[in-house]
């Protein structure tokens, strides 16, 4: 796993180096102390994770954010953000980063332990945001299960992995992504706090009134090995039209009907107890099991066009209706297509062999680059939008943005590796 640290703060970098020492040899970890040096690293090295000191006065934060958001298709690495409360307010900073793939954002004083924990979570669950590694090639279904311990500060990492998965597939715009993150976080936190740790509303309020954080109270509760052994299970199923998330804790549950009735008499602006109501307001549906320790959240997607690559903004955008043919098997490979929206079925010798979505980024790149004829027919399964790029335009853009060529080469290599793995699996079972 390639990790880049964007920070000029020597003492912070030493802390980060100590935290990362058990994960990788130092030749896989780079430190970048200047803005242009950092951008060059992000463009050409294409890390798996970028750890960014967003409060670093020596780095041009705005310029780095602009460069990353200009080509989000290219900069699809996960970001761990660190900030200084004396320089930045967390909410204001988080709002400025909402278009980036931020997996966690925490204050510098919470770095020890939390950075290592975040890296662990990403390593264990990185397949959630890998472009096509866990999608069924025929249905575009993504499903799985995550086991979450009672660490409140780790919750954003799990939730943001799924939020990035939704947005990378064109299923959620910025508003849906934000609301989803809030709703799912609240359900998981309820499972940790009130389910596994048995923290009452009054106990939580008294603790917060002392100026202490809920993560401290949960940590105190987890000194009891019976509580620390409990987990919140998060099961997810992501389909093209909607997604379902099931959150189950190992607590005693609660009376959902009485709770909802009590909300009618409570102060609706109160900080405590808003999680369920916030989730209900955003979701298509929110249901509980009879015990009250399992919540099922279903959300409707809001399909959105992916952002056009900066280098291809002047190229022609073509709309396809359901049933339209993008190209046919054995045609000349005149264009490569960047996928803005839609789902497209792939047919080889009239047999359905796969599905292409915005998560695949490009369509028809293999035959285009090899100057071969099309190896398959592609048909639109729904209305979609593609950027059509000619060879002349492609070469011109690669000359101006050479890192595009490196990314495309890596993308093709990954596809070939997956094909080889699938072939080896098939041959082993034959």
C-alpha positions in Angstrom: 0.0 0.0 0.0 1.5 3.3 -1.1 1.0 6.1 1.4 1.9 9.8 1.0 2.2 12.3 3.8 1.6 16.0 2.9 3.0 18.0 5.7 6.0 20.3 6.5 5.6 19.9 10.3 8.7 17.9 11.3 7.3 16.9 14.8 4.0 15.8 13.3 5.8 13.9 10.6 7.8 12.0 13.2 4.6 11.1 15.0 3.1 9.9 11.7 6.2 7.9 10.9 6.0 6.2 14.3 2.3 5.3 13.8 3.0 3.9 10.3 6.2 2.0 11.1 4.4 -1.3 11.5 2.4 -1.1 8.3 5.0 -0.8 5.5 8.6 -0.4 4.7 9.6 3.2 4.4 10.1 3.0 0.7 6.3 2.8 0.4 5.8 5.9 2.5 6.8 9.3 1.2 6.8 12.7 2.9 6.1 15.8 0.8 6.7 19.2 2.4 6.0 21.6 -0.5 2.8 22.3 -2.4 4.0 21.5 -6.0 6.0 18.5 -4.8 2.8 17.2 -3.1 0.7 17.7 -6.2 3.3 16.0 -8.4 3.2 13.0 -6.0 -0.6 12.8 -6.1 -0.6 13.0 -9.9 2.1 10.6 -10.8 2.5 8.2 -7.9 -1.3 7.8 -7.4 -1.2 6.7 -3.7 -3.6 4.4 -2.0 -3.8 6.8 0.9 -2.8 10.5 1.3 -2.4 11.8 4.9 -2.8 15.5 4.7 -2.0 18.1 7.4 -4.8 20.6 6.4 -3.7 23.2 9.0 -0.1 23.3 7.6 0.5 27.0 6.8 3.5 26.1 4.5 1.2 24.2 2.1 -1.4 25.9 -0.2 -4.4 23.9 1.0 -6.8 25.6 -1.4 -4.5 24.8 -4.4 -4.2 21.2 -3.4 -8.0 20.8 -3.0 -8.6 22.5 -6.3 -6.2 20.2 -8.1 -7.7 17.0 -6.6 -11.3 18.0 -7.2 -10.6 19.0 -10.8 -9.9 15.4 -11.6 -11.7 13.3 -9.0 -11.8 10.3 -11.4 -8.0 10.3 -11.3 -7.5 11.2 -7.6 -9.5 8.3 -6.2 -7.2 7.6 -3.3 -8.5 7.8 0.3 -7.6 10.8 2.4 -6.9 11.0 6.1 -7.1 14.6 7.3 -5.3 16.0 10.3 -6.0 19.5 11.6 -5.1 21.9 14.5 -8.0 23.3 16.5 -6.0 26.5 17.0 -6.0 27.0 13.2 -9.2 25.4 11.9 -12.7 24.7 13.0 -13.6 21.1 12.3 -17.0 21.7 10.7 -15.8 24.5 8.4 -12.9 22.4 7.3 -15.0 19.3 6.7 -17.4 21.4 4.6 -14.6 22.5 2.4 -13.5 18.8 1.8 -16.9 17.3 1.1 -16.0 16.6 -2.6 -12.9 14.7 -1.6 -12.6 11.0 -0.6 -12.0 11.8 3.1 -12.0 8.6 5.1 -11.4 10.3 8.5 -10.6 13.7 9.8 -9.3 14.2 13.3 -7.5 16.7 15.5 -3.8 16.4 15.8 -4.0 15.6 19.5 -5.9 12.4 18.7 -3.4 11.1 16.2 -1.7 8.5 18.4 -3.6 5.3 18.0 -6.3 6.7 15.8 -4.1 7.0 12.7 -3.0 3.4 13.0 -6.6 2.3 13.6 -7.8 4.1 10.5 -5.1 2.5 8.4 -6.1 -0.9 9.7 -9.8 -0.3 8.8 -8.8 0.8 5.3 -6.5 -2.2 4.7 -9.2 -4.6 5.9 -12.0 -3.1 3.9 -10.4 -1.4 0.9 -12.3 -3.6 -1.5 -15.4 -1.5 -0.7 -14.0 1.4 -2.7 -11.9 -0.5 -5.2 -13.3 0.4 -8.6 -14.9 -2.9 -9.7 -13.3 -5.5 -7.4 -16.5 -6.4 -5.6 -19.2 -5.6 -8.1 -21.0 -8.5 -9.8 -20.1 -8.0 -13.5 -23.7 -8.8 -14.5 -25.8 -7.0 -11.8 -23.5 -4.2 -10.5 -24.5 -5.4 -7.0 -22.1 -4.6 -4.1 -22.7 -6.3 -0.8 -20.8 -7.3 2.3 -20.5 -7.0 6.1 -18.4 -5.0 8.4 -17.7 -5.7 12.1 -17.2 -2.5 14.1 -15.8 -2.3 17.6 -16.9 0.3 20.1 -14.4 3.0 19.1 -16.5 6.1 18.4 -13.6 7.8 16.6 -13.3 5.0 14.0 -17.0 5.2 12.9 -16.3 7.8 10.2 -13.8 5.5 8.5 -16.4 2.8 8.0 -19.2 5.1 6.9 -17.0 7.1 4.5 -15.8 3.9 2.8 -19.5 3.3 1.8 -20.2 6.9 1.0 -17.2 6.9 -1.4 -18.5 3.6 -2.9 -21.9 5.3 -3.6 -20.5 8.5 -5.1 -17.9 6.6 -7.3 -20.7 4.8 -9.0 -22.7 8.0 -9.7 -25.4 7.0 -7.2 -25.1 10.0 -4.9 -24.6 13.7 -5.3 -22.9 15.8 -2.6 -26.2 16.4 -0.7 -27.1 12.7 -0.7 -23.6 11.7 0.3 -23.6 14.1 3.2 -27.1 13.1 4.5 -26.2 9.4 4.1 -23.0 9.9 6.1 -24.9 11.6 8.9 -27.7 9.1 9.0 -25.6 6.0 9.0 -23.1 7.4 11.5 -25.9 8.2 13.9 -27.3 4.6 13.7 -23.9 3.1 14.3 -23.2 5.4 17.2 -26.5 4.6 18.7 -25.5 0.9 18.5 -22.2 1.5 20.2 -23.3 4.0 22.8 -26.8 2.9 23.8 -26.7 -0.7 22.6 -23.3 -2.2 23.3 -22.1 0.2 26.0 -25.5 0.8 27.7 -25.0 4.5 28.0 -28.3 6.2 29.0 -29.3 9.6 27.6 -29.0 11.2 31.0 -25.6 9.7 31.5 -24.4 10.9 28.1 -25.8 14.4 28.8 -24.1 14.7 32.1 -20.8 13.6 30.6 -21.0 16.1 27.8 -22.0 18.8 30.2 -18.6 18.3 31.8 -17.0 19.2 28.5 -15.8 15.7 27.8 -16.3 13.7 24.6 -18.6 10.7 24.1 -15.5 8.7 22.8 -14.1 9.0 26.3 -17.2 7.7 27.9 -17.4 4.8 25.5 -13.7 4.0 26.2 -14.4 4.0 29.9 -17.3 1.6 29.4 -15.0 -0.7 27.3 -12.7 -1.3 30.3 -15.2 -4.0 31.1 -14.1 -6.9 28.8 -17.7 -8.0 28.4 -18.5 -4.7 26.7 -15.3 -4.3 24.8 -15.9 -7.8 23.2 -19.2 -6.6 21.7 -19.4 -5.4 18.1 -21.8 -3.5 15.8 -22.4 -5.4 12.6 -23.0 -3.3 9.4 -24.4 -5.3 6.4 -24.8 -3.4 3.1 -26.3 -4.1 -0.3 -25.8 -1.5 -2.9 -27.9 -1.8 -6.1 -28.3 0.7 -9.0 -31.7 2.1 -7.8 -31.4 1.9 -4.0 -29.2 0.7 -1.2 -29.9 -1.0 2.1 -27.8 -0.9 5.3 -28.5 -3.1 8.3 -27.0 -2.0 11.6 -27.1 -4.6 14.5 -25.7 -4.2 18.0 -25.3 -6.8 20.7 -27.2 -4.9 23.3 -30.6 -5.5 24.9 -32.5 -3.4 22.4 -35.2 -0.8 23.2 -38.9 -0.1 22.8 -39.0 1.7 19.4 -42.7 2.7 19.7 -42.3 4.3 23.1 -39.2 6.1 21.9 -40.9 7.6 18.9 -43.9 8.6 21.0 -41.6 10.3 23.5 -40.0 12.3 20.7 -43.2 14.2 20.3 -42.8 15.8 23.7 -39.0 16.4 23.6 -37.2 19.5 22.5 -36.6 18.7 18.8 -33.5 20.9 18.8 -31.8 19.0 21.6 -28.5 17.4 20.7 -29.2 14.1 22.3 -31.5 11.5 20.8 -31.7 13.0 17.3 -30.0 10.1 15.5 -33.1 8.1 14.7 -35.1 11.1 13.7 -32.4 12.4 11.4 -32.1 9.0 9.7 -35.9 8.7 9.3 -36.0 12.2 7.7 -33.4 11.3 5.1 -34.1 7.6 4.3 -36.7 6.0 2.1 -37.4 3.8 5.1 -36.0 3.1 8.5 -37.3 0.0 10.3 -36.4 -1.9 13.5 -36.6 -5.5 14.5 -38.9 -6.4 17.4 -36.1 -6.4 19.9 -34.9 -3.0 18.9 -31.3 -3.8 18.4 -31.3 -3.9 14.6 -32.1 -1.0 12.3 -32.6 -1.3 8.5 -31.9 1.8 6.5 -33.0 2.0 2.9 -32.0 5.0 0.7 -33.1 5.9 -2.8 -30.2 6.9 -5.1 -30.0 10.3 -6.8 -28.1 9.5 -10.0 -25.6 12.2 -11.0 -23.2 12.7 -13.8 -19.6 12.2 -12.9 -17.4 15.2 -13.2 -15.7 15.6 -16.6 -12.0 15.2 -16.5 -10.2 18.6 -16.7 -8.3 17.6 -19.9 -11.4 16.4 -21.7 -13.8 19.2 -20.9 -13.8 20.4 -24.5 -14.6 17.0 -26.0 -18.1 16.0 -27.2 -20.6 14.7 -24.6 -22.9 12.2 -26.2 -26.3 11.1 -24.7 -27.6 7.5 -25.2 -31.1 6.4 -24.6 -32.1 3.0 -23.2 -31.5 0.4 -25.9 -29.0 2.5 -28.0 -25.9 0.8 -29.2 -22.6 2.6 -28.3 -20.5 0.5 -30.6 -20.7 -3.0 -32.2 -18.4 -6.0 -32.2 -15.8 -5.9 -35.0 -16.2 -2.2 -35.6 -13.1 0.0 -36.0 -12.0 1.5 -32.6 -12.2 5.2 -33.5 -13.1 6.5 -30.1 -12.6 5.9 -26.4 -15.4 6.9 -24.1 -15.3 8.4 -20.6 -18.4 7.4 -18.6 -20.3 10.2 -17.1 -23.5 8.3 -16.2 -25.6 5.3 -17.1 -25.3 1.5 -17.2 -24.2 -0.5 -20.3 -24.4 -4.2 -21.1 -21.5 -5.9 -22.9 -22.1 -8.7 -25.4 -19.6 -11.0 -27.1 -20.9 -13.2 -29.9 -24.4 -12.2 -28.7 -23.8 -13.5 -25.2 -24.1 -11.1 -22.2 -20.6 -11.0 -20.7 -20.6 -8.0 -18.4 -21.8 -4.6 -17.3 -20.1 -1.2 -17.5 -20.8 1.7 -15.1 -19.1 5.0 -14.2 -17.0 3.0 -11.7 -15.2 1.6 -14.8 -14.2 5.1 -15.8 -13.5 4.4 -19.4 -15.2 2.2 -22.1 -13.5 0.7 -25.1 -10.0 1.7 -24.1 -8.3 -1.7 -24.8 -9.2 -1.9 -28.5 -8.7 1.9 -28.9 -5.1 1.9 -27.6 -4.2 -1.4 -29.4 -5.8 -0.2 -32.6 -7.8 -3.4 -32.8 -11.4 -3.8 -33.8 -14.1 -3.8 -31.1 -14.1 -7.2 -29.3 -17.7 -6.7 -28.0 -21.0 -4.8 -28.5 -22.1 -2.3 -25.9 -25.7 -1.4 -25.4 -27.2 1.2 -23.0 -29.4 -0.4 -20.3 -30.7 3.1 -19.3 -30.2 6.7 -20.3 -26.6 7.6 -20.1 -24.0 10.1 -21.0 -20.4 9.5 -22.4 -17.6 11.8 -23.4 -16.4 10.6 -26.9 -12.7 11.1 -27.4 -10.9 10.7 -30.7 -7.3 9.5 -31.0 -6.1 12.9 -32.0 -7.7 14.5 -29.0 -6.5 11.8 -26.7 -2.9 12.1 -27.8 -3.1 15.9 -27.5 -4.5 15.7 -23.9 -1.9 13.1 -22.9 0.9 15.4 -24.0 -0.6 18.2 -21.8 -1.5 15.9 -18.9 1.1 13.1 -19.0 -0.2 11.7 -15.7 -3.4 10.7 -17.4 -1.4 8.2 -19.5 0.1 6.7 -16.3 -3.3 6.4 -14.7 -4.8 4.7 -17.8 -1.9 2.3 -18.0 -2.5 1.4 -14.4 -6.2 1.0 -15.0 -5.6 -1.4 -17.9 -3.1 -3.4 -15.9 -5.6 -3.8 -13.0 -8.3 -5.0 -15.5 -5.8 -7.5 -17.0 -4.8 -8.7 -13.5 -8.5 -9.3 -12.6 -9.1 -11.1 -15.9 -6.0 -13.3 -15.3 -7.2 -14.0 -11.8 -10.6 -15.0 -13.0 -9.1 -17.2 -15.7 -6.9 -18.9 -13.2 -9.8 -19.5 -10.8 -11.9 -21.0 -13.7 -9.0 -23.3 -14.8 -8.4 -24.4 -11.2 -12.1 -25.4 -10.9 -12.2 -27.1 -14.3 
